[in-house]
Amino acid sequence: MEARIVTLLAFFAILNCCYTLHNGKVVVCNYETKAHLREGQGKFDLAALEPALQYCTHLIYGYAAIKEDTLKLVPLNEQFDVIRDNYRHVTNLKVKYPNLKVILSVGGNEDVTGEGAEKNLKYRQVLESSAHRLAFINSAHTLVKGFGFDGIDLAWEFPETKPKKIKTGFGKFWSSVKKTFSGETVIDEKAEEHRDQFTSLIRELKTAFKPDNFLITLTVLPNVNSTVYYDPRGLAPYVDFVTLQAFDFYTPQRNPKLADFPAPLYDLIDRRPDENVDAWIKYWLNNGFPVNKLILGIPTYGRTWKLDEDAKVDSVPPEGLDGAGAPGPLTKDAGILSYPEVCLKIRGGTGNVSPSGYRKIPDATNKKGFYAYKLPDGEKNEEGVWIAYEDPQTAASKGAYVKSKGLAGIALDDLTLDDFRGVCSDNKYAILKAAVAAL
């Protein structure tokens, strides 16, 4: 009897600890499993994952995929997820972290097929008939239940809008009159139908998942038009929460000649009115979505562009960009650097110039974001680079924003790009910790 009481007291102590830590907020941690393929200090395994879990209320496992011929949900990497049993290894972590919910995500810009108008067509095909939706739902239920997940996250791969341009004066005014949200042109002729069918999919998922009390969450990907594909009021009764990835308004792949702040909190002068966090939040709230189900996504990385010899970097947006920056030593992907890759380039030195030649430009307002640059050096045969990035200070600003607006919480995208080894300092997961502390 005494042992039982001690166990119960310990359980409630854990609950009280976690509730106090997050001030009642949700902390969603995205786990991009392809990071296990990296080498050296960039490799991310379960040992690297565990230290973050004390801060996470939900862990989203990325990703599952849709099989083109059957439109059923299947593991994206069967060798790693199933044969090497990573699904089970991750969901078994709930024994050690009993308050953690582990959710399987589908899509997320990883399950890519086709090109042009045919890109990721299967995601629209799933929606277009009740039979297709049923096949997807049944297979999703099997995966979730069979491997011990607590639900499913739909990071649905709707068509992205065409790359945008920074508008000024009358162009900005006209853009706001058109009331587009995340781009200038819709490339899906059946967009309105797909919007209604997506709501049907969520409603039918809820019916199928309810007996097992499985969670249904939604992640709105960057550069997908919310006004076209999502019905906030219609979705609200059937989802546990929605994460808005209000960042990556410009990327070197989509905008090789144009860069800007990665995720400003508020509208900036001479920008499209939708290119900021506050605009995304207001759209969903003003269209009937409850504040206590809305999550703000926070990136853990920087986007990089090469600078040409005539580059002008004395203001933002910069001029003289020449496509994606070189891959980083840890992540080895062009145009993107993890937070530790960024901090190693910009830290130290006198003033704002690092030993490696990068000038860091801080944000005194805590509303825009940080950037850094290194000009080309022909004599040393060194490329110029412009980096727009998130760091602990900007993440804390977004955490404070979430708290002030009464939103449900935050979502880190993703853990594998945060400083999980403490490369920059002894403070592992610096961005995650800063965002959580601000709650």
Backbone hydrogen bonds in HBPLUS format (Angstrom, degrees):
<---DONOR---> <-ACCEPTOR-->    atom                        ^
c    i                          cat <-CA-CA->   ^        H-A-AA   ^      H-
h    n   atom  resd res      DA  || num        DHA   H-A  angle D-A-AA Bond
n    s   type  num  typ     dist DA aas  dist angle  dist       angle   num
A0005-ILE N   A0001-MET O   3.01 MM   4  6.39 156.7  2.07 151.0 156.8     1
A0006-VAL N   A0002-GLU O   2.93 MM   4  6.21 163.3  1.96 153.9 158.2     2
A0007-THR N   A0003-ALA O   2.96 MM   4  6.19 156.9  2.01 145.5 151.8     3
A0008-LEU N   A0004-ARG O   2.90 MM   4  6.22 158.9  1.95 151.4 157.0     4
A0009-LEU N   A0005-ILE O   2.84 MM   4  6.08 164.4  1.86 155.3 159.7     5
A0010-ALA N   A0006-VAL O   2.92 MM   4  6.12 155.4  1.98 147.5 154.3     6
A0011-PHE N   A0007-THR O   2.92 MM   4  6.18 152.1  2.00 145.4 153.4     7
A0012-PHE N   A0008-LEU O   2.94 MM   4  6.27 163.3  1.97 157.4 160.2     8
A0013-ALA N   A0009-LEU O   2.92 MM   4  6.07 142.8  2.06 141.1 152.0     9
A0014-ILE N   A0010-ALA O   3.02 MM   4  6.31 148.4  2.12 144.4 151.8    10
A0015-LEU N   A0011-PHE O   3.08 MM   4  6.46 158.9  2.13 147.5 152.9    11
A0016-ASN N   A0012-PHE O   2.92 MM   4  6.09 162.5  1.96 146.0 150.4    12
A0017-CYS N   A0013-ALA O   2.88 MM   4  6.03 153.6  1.95 143.8 151.5    13
A0018-CYS N   A0014-ILE O   2.97 MM   4  6.23 167.1  1.99 158.3 159.6    14
A0019-TYR N   A0015-LEU O   2.92 MM   4  6.07 160.1  1.96 151.4 157.6    15
A0020-THR N   A0016-ASN O   2.99 MM   4  6.02 162.5  2.02 144.4 149.4    16
A0021-LEU N   A0017-CYS O   2.93 MM   4  6.09 155.9  1.98 145.8 153.2    17
A0022-HIS N   A0018-CYS O   3.17 MM   4  6.32 159.7  2.21 148.0 150.8    18
A0023-ASN N   A0019-TYR O   2.87 MM   4  5.69 113.0  2.33 138.9 155.3    19
A0024-GLY N   A0019-TYR O   3.15 MM   5  5.14 144.4  2.28 140.1 145.7    20
A0023-ASN N   A0020-THR O   3.32 MM   3  5.02 150.2  2.42  94.0 102.6    21
A0025-LYS N   A0022-HIS O   2.88 MM   3  5.15 159.2  1.93 111.4 118.5    22
A0026-VAL N   A0408-ALA O   2.86 MM 382  5.91 168.9  1.87 144.6 148.1    23
A0410-ILE N   A0026-VAL O   3.00 MM 384  6.40 144.0  2.13 161.0 161.7    24
A0057-THR N   A0027-VAL O   2.84 MM  30  5.15 155.0  1.90 136.3 144.8    25
A0058-HIS N   A0027-VAL O   3.18 MM  31  6.32 162.3  2.22 145.7 143.1    26
A0028-VAL N   A0410-ILE O   2.85 MM 382  6.14 174.7  1.85 155.2 155.0    27
A0412-LEU N   A0028-VAL O   2.81 MM 384  6.27 152.7  1.88 167.3 166.4    28
A0029-CYS N   A0058-HIS O   2.80 MM  29  6.14 163.6  1.83 155.1 159.9    29
A0060-ILE N   A0029-CYS O   2.89 MM  31  6.12 161.6  1.92 142.9 148.9    30
A0030-ASN N   A0412-LEU O   3.03 MM 382  5.90 159.3  2.07 156.2 162.7    31
A0415-LEU N   A0030-ASN O   2.87 MM 385  6.01 167.0  1.89 170.2 170.1    32
A0031-TYR N   A0060-ILE O   2.87 MM  29  5.88 164.0  1.89 169.9 165.7    33
A0062-GLY N   A0031-TYR O   2.98 MM  31  5.91 164.1  2.01 161.1 156.9    34
A0035-ALA N   A0032-GLU O   3.16 MM   3  6.13 168.7  2.17 127.0 130.3    35
A0033-THR N   A0062-GLY O   3.10 MM  29  5.97 160.4  2.14 157.9 163.1    36
A0036-HIS N   A0033-THR O   3.17 MM   3  6.10 173.7  2.18 126.1 127.0    37
A0037-LEU N   A0034-LYS O   3.03 MM   3  5.82 168.1  2.05 122.2 126.1    38
A0038-ARG N   A0035-ALA O   3.24 MM   3  5.53 159.0  2.29 106.5 112.4    39
A0044-PHE N   A0035-ALA O   3.24 MM   9  5.37 158.6  2.29 118.7 121.6    40
A0042-GLY N   A0039-GLU O   3.24 MM   3  5.73 145.1  2.37 138.7 135.3    41
A0043-LYS N   A0040-GLY O   3.20 MM   3  5.73 162.0  2.24 114.8 120.0    42
A0048-ALA N   A0045-ASP O   3.01 MM   3  5.32 128.7  2.28 104.4 117.5    43
A0049-LEU N   A0045-ASP O   3.06 MM   4  6.39 141.4  2.22 143.1 154.9    44
A0050-GLU N   A0046-LEU O   3.07 MM   4  6.21 160.5  2.11 156.2 157.1    45
A0052-ALA N   A0049-LEU O   3.03 MM   3  5.84 151.6  2.11 127.8 135.4    46
A0053-LEU N   A0050-GLU O   3.01 MM   3  5.38 142.6  2.16 113.5 123.7    47
A0055-TYR N   A0052-ALA O   2.95 MM   3  5.77 162.2  1.99 125.3 131.1    48
A0056-CYS N   A0053-LEU O   3.22 MM   3  4.98 148.2  2.33  95.9 105.0    49
A0101-LYS N   A0057-THR O   3.11 MM  44  6.43 153.8  2.18 138.8 146.4    50
A0059-LEU N   A0101-LYS O   2.77 MM  42  6.18 160.2  1.81 161.0 166.5    51
A0103-ILE N   A0059-LEU O   2.82 MM  44  6.14 163.7  1.85 158.8 164.2    52
A0061-TYR N   A0103-ILE O   2.74 MM  42  6.00 164.4  1.76 167.0 172.6    53
A0105-SER N   A0061-TYR O   2.94 MM  44  5.78 169.1  1.95 157.9 155.9    54
A0064-ALA N   A0105-SER O   2.64 MM  41  5.99 145.4  1.75 149.5 161.5    55
A0107-GLY N   A0064-ALA O   3.28 MM  43  6.51 162.0  2.32 159.2 154.0    56
A0065-ALA N   A0074-VAL O   2.80 MM   9  5.37 178.8  1.80 170.0 170.5    57
A0074-VAL N   A0065-ALA O   2.80 MM   9  5.37 164.9  1.82 155.0 159.7    58
A0067-LYS N   A0072-LYS O   2.87 MM   5  5.48 167.3  1.89 161.3 162.4    59
A0071-LEU N   A0067-LYS O   2.69 MM   4  5.01 143.7  1.81 150.5 158.5    60
A0080-PHE N   A0077-ASN O   3.10 MM   3  5.54 118.2  2.50 109.0 122.3    61
A0081-ASP N   A0077-ASN O   2.71 MM   4  5.69 170.1  1.72 177.2 173.6    62
A0082-VAL N   A0078-GLU O   2.94 MM   4  5.15 152.4  2.01 126.2 135.2    63
A0083-ILE N   A0078-GLU O   2.98 MM   5  6.36 164.3  2.01 160.2 165.0    64
A0084-ARG N   A0079-GLN O   2.85 MM   5  6.09 137.1  2.04 142.4 155.7    65
A0086-ASN N   A0080-PHE O   3.24 MM   6  6.16 157.4  2.30 147.9 151.0    66
A0087-TYR N   A0081-ASP O   2.98 MM   6  5.24 174.5  1.98 139.1 138.7    67
A0089-HIS N   A0085-ASP O   2.99 MM   4  6.26 160.7  2.03 150.5 156.7    68
A0090-VAL N   A0086-ASN O   2.99 MM   4  6.07 158.8  2.03 149.8 153.4    69
A0091-THR N   A0087-TYR O   3.00 MM   4  6.28 173.9  2.00 156.7 158.6    70
A0092-ASN N   A0088-ARG O   2.85 MM   4  5.79 148.1  1.95 147.6 155.4    71
A0093-LEU N   A0090-VAL O   3.00 MM   3  5.39 154.1  2.07 109.4 117.6    72
A0094-LYS N   A0091-THR O   3.23 MM   3  5.91 167.6  2.25 114.8 118.6    73
A0095-VAL N   A0092-ASN O   3.11 MM   3  5.86 166.4  2.13 118.6 122.5    74
A0096-LYS N   A0093-LEU O   3.10 MM   3  5.46 125.7  2.41 105.0 116.7    75
A0097-TYR N   A0093-LEU O   2.91 MM   4  6.17 148.0  2.01 144.9 155.4    76
A0100-LEU N   A0097-TYR O   3.00 MM   3  5.60 166.5  2.02 125.0 129.3    77
A0150-ASP N   A0102-VAL O   2.70 MM  48  5.47 177.4  1.70 168.4 167.8    78
A0104-LEU N   A0151-GLY O   3.10 MM  47  6.39 162.9  2.13 147.4 142.0    79
A0153-ASP N   A0104-LEU O   2.80 MM  49  5.92 157.2  1.86 136.8 139.4    80
A0106-VAL N   A0153-ASP O   2.95 MM  47  6.34 151.4  2.03 166.2 171.6    81
A0155-ALA N   A0106-VAL O   3.10 MM  49  5.73 141.5  2.26 149.1 160.6    82
A0110-GLU N   A0107-GLY O   3.19 MM   3  5.85 160.7  2.23 117.9 123.7    83
A0108-GLY N   A0155-ALA O   2.91 MM  47  4.84 173.2  1.91 140.7 141.8    84
A0120-ASN N   A0113-THR O   2.69 MM   7  5.12 163.9  1.71 151.0 156.8    85
A0118-GLU N   A0115-GLU O   3.00 MM   3  5.32 135.8  2.20 141.8 136.2    86
A0119-LYS N   A0116-GLY O   3.09 MM   3  5.39 164.3  2.11 111.1 115.8    87
A0121-LEU N   A0118-GLU O   3.19 MM   3  5.18 145.7  2.31 132.6 122.6    88
A0123-TYR N   A0120-ASN O   3.13 MM   3  5.87 152.8  2.20 118.5 124.4    89
A0124-ARG N   A0121-LEU O   2.96 MM   3  5.47 133.8  2.18 112.0 123.7    90
A0125-GLN N   A0121-LEU O   3.00 MM   4  6.33 153.8  2.07 148.8 157.2    91
A0126-VAL N   A0122-LYS O   2.99 MM   4  6.15 150.4  2.08 145.9 150.9    92
A0127-LEU N   A0124-ARG O   3.07 MM   3  5.31 125.5  2.38 100.1 113.4    93
A0128-GLU N   A0125-GLN O   3.17 MM   3  5.21 137.9  2.35 100.4 111.7    94
A0133-ARG N   A0129-SER O   3.04 MM   4  6.35 162.7  2.07 152.4 157.4    95
A0134-LEU N   A0130-SER O   2.89 MM   4  6.02 152.4  1.97 141.6 149.4    96
A0135-ALA N   A0131-ALA O   3.01 MM   4  6.26 156.9  2.07 146.9 152.4    97
A0136-PHE N   A0132-HIS O   3.07 MM   4  6.35 159.5  2.12 148.9 154.1    98
A0137-ILE N   A0133-ARG O   2.85 MM   4  6.06 166.1  1.87 152.8 156.9    99
A0138-ASN N   A0134-LEU O   2.88 MM   4  6.00 171.3  1.89 155.5 157.6   100
A0139-SER N   A0135-ALA O   3.17 MM   4  6.21 160.7  2.20 141.5 147.0   101
A0140-ALA N   A0136-PHE O   2.85 MM   4  6.01 152.5  1.92 150.4 159.0   102
A0141-HIS N   A0137-ILE O   2.90 MM   4  6.11 159.1  1.94 151.4 156.7   103
A0142-THR N   A0138-ASN O   3.06 MM   4  6.29 154.4  2.13 142.9 149.7   104
A0143-LEU N   A0139-SER O   3.03 MM   4  6.29 161.5  2.07 148.7 152.7   105
A0144-VAL N   A0140-ALA O   2.93 MM   4  6.07 174.8  1.93 157.6 159.4   106
A0145-LYS N   A0141-HIS O   2.95 MM   4  5.93 169.9  1.96 149.8 153.2   107
A0146-GLY N   A0142-THR O   2.83 MM   4  5.60 154.3  1.89 140.6 149.4   108
A0147-PHE N   A0143-LEU O   3.17 MM   4  6.08 148.3  2.27 145.3 150.0   109
A0149-PHE N   A0144-VAL O   2.92 MM   5  4.85 140.9  2.08 151.7 154.0   110
A0148-GLY N   A0145-LYS O   3.45 MM   3  5.34 163.5  2.48  99.7 104.4   111
A0215-LEU N   A0150-ASP O   2.79 MM  65  6.09 169.0  1.80 144.0 145.7   112
A0152-ILE N   A0215-LEU O   2.97 MM  63  6.27 151.0  2.05 149.6 148.9   113
A0217-THR N   A0152-ILE O   2.95 MM  65  6.34 166.0  1.97 154.9 158.5   114
A0154-LEU N   A0217-THR O   2.88 MM  63  6.29 160.3  1.92 143.2 145.0   115
A0219-THR N   A0154-LEU O   3.14 MM  65  6.01 168.0  2.16 120.4 123.4   116
A0161-THR N   A0223-ASN O   3.00 MM  62  5.91 158.0  2.05 157.9 164.9   117
A0171-GLY N   A0168-THR O   3.01 MM   3  5.48 123.7  2.34 154.2 146.1   118
A0172-LYS N   A0168-THR O   3.37 MM   4  5.04 149.2  2.47  99.6 105.1   119
A0172-LYS N   A0169-GLY O   3.17 MM   3  5.50 124.9  2.49 102.8 115.0   120
A0173-PHE N   A0169-GLY O   3.18 MM   4  6.56 159.3  2.22 147.3 153.3   121
A0174-TRP N   A0170-PHE O   2.81 MM   4  6.03 168.9  1.83 158.6 160.7   122
A0175-SER N   A0171-GLY O   3.01 MM   4  6.09 151.6  2.09 138.6 146.7   123
A0176-SER N   A0172-LYS O   3.07 MM   4  6.37 152.8  2.15 148.3 154.5   124
A0177-VAL N   A0173-PHE O   2.98 MM   4  6.30 147.7  2.09 147.3 157.1   125
A0178-LYS N   A0174-TRP O   3.03 MM   4  6.31 153.6  2.10 150.1 155.8   126
A0179-LYS N   A0176-SER O   3.05 MM   3  4.98 138.3  2.23  94.2 106.7   127
A0191-ALA N   A0188-ASP O   3.15 MM   3  5.16 146.7  2.26 118.5 115.2   128
A0194-HIS N   A0190-LYS O   2.89 MM   4  6.16 163.5  1.92 160.8 166.3   129
A0195-ARG N   A0191-ALA O   2.90 MM   4  6.12 145.0  2.02 147.1 156.6   130
A0196-ASP N   A0192-GLU O   3.27 MM   4  6.60 160.7  2.31 147.6 150.3   131
A0197-GLN N   A0193-GLU O   2.88 MM   4  6.12 158.8  1.92 152.9 160.0   132
A0198-PHE N   A0194-HIS O   2.84 MM   4  5.86 146.1  1.95 141.2 149.2   133
A0199-THR N   A0195-ARG O   3.27 MM   4  6.56 155.5  2.33 143.3 148.9   134
A0200-SER N   A0196-ASP O   3.06 MM   4  6.39 149.0  2.16 140.5 149.4   135
A0201-LEU N   A0197-GLN O   2.88 MM   4  6.19 151.3  1.97 144.9 152.4   136
A0202-ILE N   A0198-PHE O   3.04 MM   4  6.36 159.8  2.08 151.8 155.9   137
A0203-ARG N   A0199-THR O   2.98 MM   4  6.21 161.3  2.01 149.0 154.3   138
A0204-GLU N   A0200-SER O   2.88 MM   4  6.07 159.7  1.92 153.1 158.4   139
A0205-LEU N   A0201-LEU O   2.85 MM   4  6.01 150.5  1.93 147.0 155.7   140
A0206-LYS N   A0202-ILE O   2.96 MM   4  6.18 156.0  2.02 147.0 153.1   141
A0207-THR N   A0203-ARG O   3.19 MM   4  6.50 153.7  2.26 142.8 148.9   142
A0208-ALA N   A0204-GLU O   3.07 MM   4  6.33 158.6  2.12 145.7 151.0   143
A0209-PHE N   A0205-LEU O   2.82 MM   4  5.95 152.9  1.89 155.2 162.9   144
A0210-LYS N   A0206-LYS O   2.94 MM   4  5.72 135.3  2.15 144.3 152.8   145
A0212-ASP N   A0209-PHE O   3.12 MM   3  5.69 136.4  2.32 115.7 126.3   146
A0214-PHE N   A0209-PHE O   3.27 MM   5  5.30 163.2  2.30 140.2 138.1   147
A0213-ASN N   A0210-LYS O   2.93 MM   3  4.74 152.7  2.00 102.6 111.4   148
A0240-ASP N   A0216-ILE O   2.73 MM  24  5.68 170.2  1.74 164.0 167.4   149
A0218-LEU N   A0241-PHE O   3.15 MM  23  6.61 152.3  2.23 148.8 156.6   150
A0243-THR N   A0218-LEU O   2.76 MM  25  6.20 162.0  1.79 162.1 167.6   151
A0220-VAL N   A0243-THR O   2.83 MM  23  6.14 168.2  1.84 175.3 178.9   152
A0245-GLN N   A0220-VAL O   3.12 MM  25  5.92 160.7  2.16 154.3 159.5   153
A0228-VAL N   A0225-ASN O   3.17 MM   3  5.45 142.2  2.32 103.6 114.1   154
A0229-TYR N   A0225-ASN O   3.14 MM   4  6.38 165.7  2.16 159.9 163.0   155
A0230-TYR N   A0226-SER O   3.17 MM   4  5.35 154.3  2.23 139.2 141.8   156
A0235-LEU N   A0231-ASP O   2.88 MM   4  6.02 148.6  1.98 161.5 171.8   157
A0236-ALA N   A0232-PRO O   3.09 MM   4  6.02 144.9  2.22 146.4 154.0   158
A0238-TYR N   A0235-LEU O   2.97 MM   3  5.73 151.6  2.05 128.4 136.5   159
A0242-VAL N   A0293-LYS O   2.87 MM  51  6.27 155.0  1.93 170.6 179.1   160
A0295-ILE N   A0242-VAL O   2.77 MM  53  5.83 165.5  1.80 165.2 161.3   161
A0244-LEU N   A0295-ILE O   2.94 MM  51  6.26 163.6  1.97 156.7 156.8   162
A0297-GLY N   A0244-LEU O   2.91 MM  53  5.53 158.5  1.96 146.4 142.0   163
A0247-PHE N   A0245-GLN O   2.94 MM   2  5.68 136.2  2.14 103.2  90.3   164
A0255-ASN N   A0251-THR O   2.65 MM   4  5.55 159.0  1.69 161.2 168.9   165
A0258-LEU N   A0255-ASN O   3.16 MM   3  5.19 170.5  2.17 112.1 114.9   166
A0323-GLY N   A0256-PRO O   2.93 MM  67  4.06 158.5  1.98 140.6 134.4   167
A0277-VAL N   A0264-PRO O   2.87 MM  13  6.28 161.0  1.91 156.3 161.7   168
A0265-LEU N   A0367-LYS O   2.70 MM 102  5.05 154.0  1.77 145.4 154.5   169
A0278-ASP N   A0265-LEU O   2.89 MM  13  5.75 161.2  1.92 147.3 152.6   170
A0275-GLU N   A0272-ARG O   3.24 MM   3  5.70 173.2  2.25 120.4 122.3   171
A0280-TRP N   A0277-VAL O   3.09 MM   3  5.40 117.5  2.50 105.3 119.7   172
A0281-ILE N   A0277-VAL O   3.06 MM   4  6.37 166.3  2.08 160.7 164.6   173
A0282-LYS N   A0278-ASP O   2.93 MM   4  6.07 168.0  1.94 150.7 154.3   174
A0283-TYR N   A0279-ALA O   2.98 MM   4  6.12 154.9  2.04 144.8 151.5   175
A0284-TRP N   A0280-TRP O   3.29 MM   4  6.59 168.0  2.31 154.8 155.2   176
A0285-LEU N   A0281-ILE O   3.03 MM   4  6.25 167.0  2.05 157.3 161.5   177
A0286-ASN N   A0282-LYS O   2.75 MM   4  5.68 162.1  1.78 151.4 156.9   178
A0287-ASN N   A0284-TRP O   3.33 MM   3  5.23 144.6  2.46  93.1 103.0   179
A0289-PHE N   A0284-TRP O   3.03 MM   5  5.53 151.6  2.12 155.6 154.1   180
A0288-GLY N   A0285-LEU O   3.30 MM   3  5.56 146.4  2.42 116.0 112.1   181
A0293-LYS N   A0290-PRO O   3.13 MM   3  5.68 158.4  2.18 118.7 120.2   182
A0294-LEU N   A0291-VAL O   3.36 MM   3  5.37 170.9  2.37 108.5 109.8   183
A0408-ALA N   A0294-LEU O   2.90 MM 114  5.32 138.3  2.07 143.2 151.9   184
A0296-LEU N   A0409-GLY O   3.10 MM 113  6.50 164.8  2.13 143.2 142.7   185
A0411-ALA N   A0296-LEU O   2.87 MM 115  5.99 139.0  2.04 144.7 140.2   186
A0298-ILE N   A0411-ALA O   2.74 MM 113  5.96 154.9  1.80 167.6 165.6   187
A0413-ASP N   A0298-ILE O   2.91 MM 115  5.94 165.2  1.93 152.9 151.7   188
A0300-THR N   A0413-ASP O   3.16 MM 113  6.00 130.2  2.42 134.2 127.6   189
A0390-GLU N   A0301-TYR O   3.28 MM  89  5.87 148.4  2.39 128.5 136.7   190
A0302-GLY N   A0337-LEU O   2.79 MM  35  5.16 161.4  1.83 156.6 162.4   191
A0337-LEU N   A0302-GLY O   2.91 MM  35  5.16 158.8  1.95 145.8 149.5   192
A0303-ARG N   A0388-ALA O   2.83 MM  85  5.42 152.7  1.90 160.3 161.4   193
A0388-ALA N   A0303-ARG O   3.00 MM  85  5.42 161.6  2.03 157.1 161.7   194
A0304-THR N   A0335-GLY O   3.03 MM  31  4.69 160.4  2.07 109.7 114.3   195
A0325-GLY N   A0304-THR O   3.02 MM  21  4.87 154.5  2.09 110.8 108.6   196
A0305-TRP N   A0386-TRP O   2.91 MM  81  5.23 154.3  1.98 148.7 157.2   197
A0386-TRP N   A0305-TRP O   2.84 MM  81  5.23 156.8  1.89 153.3 159.8   198
A0306-LYS N   A0323-GLY O   2.90 MM  17  5.77 157.3  1.95 147.6 154.7   199
A0322-ASP N   A0306-LYS O   2.81 MM  16  5.07 148.3  1.91 142.1 143.0   200
A0307-LEU N   A0384-GLY O   2.88 MM  77  4.65 155.0  1.95 114.0 115.1   201
A0308-ASP N   A0320-GLY O   2.84 MM  12  5.44 166.5  1.86 156.6 159.7   202
A0311-ALA N   A0308-ASP O   3.19 MM   3  5.41 153.6  2.26 120.4 118.4   203
A0312-LYS N   A0319-GLU O   2.87 MM   7  4.95 154.5  1.93 124.2 131.4   204
A0319-GLU N   A0312-LYS O   2.90 MM   7  4.95 165.4  1.92 145.0 150.0   205
A0335-GLY N   A0325-GLY O   2.96 MM  10  4.66 144.4  2.09 128.2 136.2   206
A0332-LYS N   A0328-GLY O   2.97 MM   4  4.90 138.9  2.14 121.6 133.8   207
A0341-GLU N   A0338-SER O   3.07 MM   3  5.20 119.4  2.45  99.8 115.1   208
A0342-VAL N   A0338-SER O   3.00 MM   4  6.36 152.1  2.08 154.0 162.4   209
A0339-TYR N   A0417-LEU O   2.93 MM  78  6.09 153.8  2.00 163.5 167.9   210
A0343-CYS N   A0339-TYR O   2.88 MM   4  6.13 172.2  1.88 164.1 165.0   211
A0344-LEU N   A0340-PRO O   3.10 MM   4  6.09 154.5  2.17 141.4 147.1   212
A0345-LYS N   A0342-VAL O   2.98 MM   3  5.33 130.3  2.23 105.6 119.0   213
A0346-ILE N   A0342-VAL O   3.14 MM   4  6.42 148.8  2.25 152.3 161.6   214
A0347-ARG N   A0343-CYS O   3.01 MM   4  5.64 143.6  2.14 149.9 153.2   215
A0353-VAL N   A0350-THR O   3.29 MM   3  6.03 158.9  2.34 140.3 140.1   216
A0360-LYS N   A0352-ASN O   2.89 MM   8  5.38 158.5  1.93 154.8 157.0   217
A0354-SER N   A0358-TYR O   2.79 MM   4  5.21 159.9  1.83 145.3 150.6   218
A0357-GLY N   A0354-SER O   2.86 MM   3  5.22 160.7  1.90 117.0 120.6   219
A0359-ARG N   A0373-TYR O   2.84 MM  14  5.46 166.6  1.86 158.1 157.7   220
A0373-TYR N   A0359-ARG O   3.09 MM  14  5.46 147.8  2.19 134.5 143.2   221
A0361-ILE N   A0371-TYR O   2.83 MM  10  5.53 168.3  1.85 167.6 168.0   222
A0366-ASN N   A0363-ASP O   3.29 MM   3  5.55 149.2  2.39 105.4 113.3   223
A0389-TYR N   A0370-PHE O   3.28 MM  19  5.89 161.4  2.31 136.9 142.5   224
A0372-ALA N   A0387-ILE O   2.88 MM  15  5.19 149.4  1.98 144.5 153.6   225
A0387-ILE N   A0372-ALA O   2.76 MM  15  5.19 172.3  1.77 163.9 163.8   226
A0374-LYS N   A0385-VAL O   2.79 MM  11  5.19 149.3  1.89 150.5 158.4   227
A0385-VAL N   A0374-LYS O   2.78 MM  11  5.19 142.3  1.92 139.2 151.9   228
A0377-ASP N   A0382-GLU O   2.96 MM   5  5.05 169.0  1.97 144.6 147.8   229
A0381-ASN N   A0377-ASP O   2.88 MM   4  5.84 106.5  2.43 136.0 155.4   230
A0382-GLU N   A0377-ASP O   2.93 MM   5  5.05 164.1  1.96 143.6 144.9   231
A0395-ALA N   A0391-ASP O   2.92 MM   4  6.08 159.7  1.97 162.1 168.9   232
A0396-ALA N   A0392-PRO O   2.90 MM   4  6.01 150.4  1.99 141.9 149.4   233
A0397-SER N   A0393-GLN O   3.10 MM   4  6.40 147.6  2.21 140.9 149.4   234
A0398-LYS N   A0394-THR O   3.12 MM   4  6.46 148.2  2.23 142.3 149.9   235
A0399-GLY N   A0395-ALA O   2.91 MM   4  6.26 150.4  2.00 146.0 155.0   236
A0400-ALA N   A0396-ALA O   2.88 MM   4  6.13 156.2  1.93 149.7 155.6   237
A0401-TYR N   A0397-SER O   2.96 MM   4  6.19 146.0  2.08 137.7 147.3   238
A0402-VAL N   A0398-LYS O   2.96 MM   4  6.23 159.0  2.01 148.6 153.1   239
A0403-LYS N   A0399-GLY O   3.06 MM   4  6.35 158.8  2.10 147.5 152.9   240
A0404-SER N   A0400-ALA O   2.92 MM   4  6.13 161.6  1.95 149.6 154.5   241
A0405-LYS N   A0401-TYR O   2.97 MM   4  6.14 148.4  2.07 151.5 159.3   242
A0407-LEU N   A0402-VAL O   3.09 MM   5  5.20 148.9  2.19 151.0 152.9   243
A0406-GLY N   A0403-LYS O   3.25 MM   3  5.22 151.1  2.34  98.7 107.2   244
A0417-LEU N   A0414-ASP O   3.19 MM   3  5.77 163.6  2.21 117.2 122.3   245
A0418-ASP N   A0415-LEU O   3.20 MM   3  5.30 157.2  2.25 104.7 111.7   246
A0420-PHE N   A0418-ASP O   2.86 MM   2  5.53 133.2  2.09 107.1  92.8   247
A0422-GLY N   A0419-ASP O   3.25 MM   3  5.41 157.1  2.31 105.1 112.0   248
A0429-TYR N   A0419-ASP O   2.86 MM  10  4.95 160.6  1.90 117.9 123.1   249
A0433-LYS N   A0429-TYR O   2.97 MM   4  6.13 171.5  1.97 159.2 161.8   250
A0434-ALA N   A0430-ALA O   3.04 MM   4  6.08 155.2  2.10 140.4 147.2   251
A0435-ALA N   A0431-ILE O   3.05 MM   4  6.20 164.3  2.07 153.9 157.5   252
A0436-VAL N   A0432-LEU O   3.01 MM   4  6.20 163.4  2.04 154.2 159.0   253
A0437-ALA N   A0433-LYS O   2.91 MM   4  5.99 161.9  1.94 147.4 152.7   254
A0438-ALA N   A0434-ALA O   3.19 MM   4  6.35 147.2  2.31 140.5 148.0   255
A0439-LEU N   A0436-VAL O   2.98 MM   3  5.32 150.9  2.06 108.3 117.5   256
